Amino acid sequence: MIVRGKWPLALLGGASVLLVPWMAVLAVTLPGSTRVDNWPLAWIGLDVLLAAGCATTAVLGLRGDARARLTASATASVAVLDAWFDITTSGTGAPLTEALLCAVAEAGLAGACVMLALGRAQRAERAHRAQRHRGSACAPGAARQPVSVPTTRTGLIRITTRVTSGGSSRYS
């Protein structure tokens, strides 16, 4: 049974299963080489996407915007794709050596992006756990102290929890 709200995950799981036979079809039917009319445009477009991801992540990160985690994740993916295509489309000898050197730089960039994306998430999770732990130290039925939760752009939001006589919590 699919729980409401989890349908995107079920869709992704289904897509992963359906991609396996599609990869087999491609492996059998694609030619070993082909002529590409817009080769420079494809490579420049990939590098523009990578540069835009780096710039957007930097700007959002410097502003303290949590969306920097999303752009860092996307930029890491683009860097890995760029390295993959550099290596798999290069010739032998010097072109392959150049592609491998570029792939090392792109792997470093992807690693930095992953660290940015996960590092902020891990810090937020630790802060959330610490706050939850502090809240559990209150005696049952005792009023809890107001908690300030940092957000982006708007400064601080004040969240106050009061415990009513029935034991349920009200939030204001």
C-alpha positions, 0 to 999 in steps of 0.5 A: 500500500502506498502511503499518501505523499510517498507517490514520488518515491514510488514513481522513482522506484518504478522508473529505476526498474523500467530503465534497466530494460531500456539500457539493454535496448540502448546497448544493443541498438546504439551505434559505436560512433556517430556524427554530432552537428552541435558538438560545441554547443553541447559542451559549452552548454554543459559548462554554462550549466556548471558555472551557473550552478557554482555561481548560484550556490555561492550567492545563495550560500553567502546569503545564508539561504537554505536553497544553496543545499539544493543548488549544491546537489544539482551542481555536484550532479552536473560536475559528475556528468561533465567528467563522465562525458569528458572521459567517455567521449575523449580519444586515446593518448593526450585527449584521455589524459586531459579528460582525466585531469579535468575529471579530477578537478570536477570530482573535487568540485562535486565533492565540495558541493556534496559537503556543502549540501550535506554539511548544512543538513547535518548541522540543522539536524544536530541543532534540531536534535539538541533543541528536542533534547532540551525540550524533553528535560522539562517536567511533564505539564511544565510550560516550555520556554519560547524557542527562536528558529532561524529562517532565511530572509525574515530573521527569526520566527518566534514559536511558543509552546504551552502545555494545557491542562489536558496535556495537549500542546498549543502553538502560537 
